[in-house]
């Protein structure tokens, strides 16, 4: 597995976690817990955005990592 594919797989996994946290946030009745879920999925979203930038950099620097 290449570095590029590992980073992409990590991003996909984090997107799944973000979706789960977002769903929990919508379903939660307790306002404090709802806020914690919201903060968590926003933090994960920030990491996903950083990984997207990293993937673009990897694809630019190493064309063999580019998706087909």
Buried (B, 14 or more C-beta within 10 A) or exposed (E): EEEBEEBBEBBEEBBEBBEBBBEBBEEBEEEEEBEBBBEBBEEBBEBBEEBEEBBEEBBEEEEEBEEE
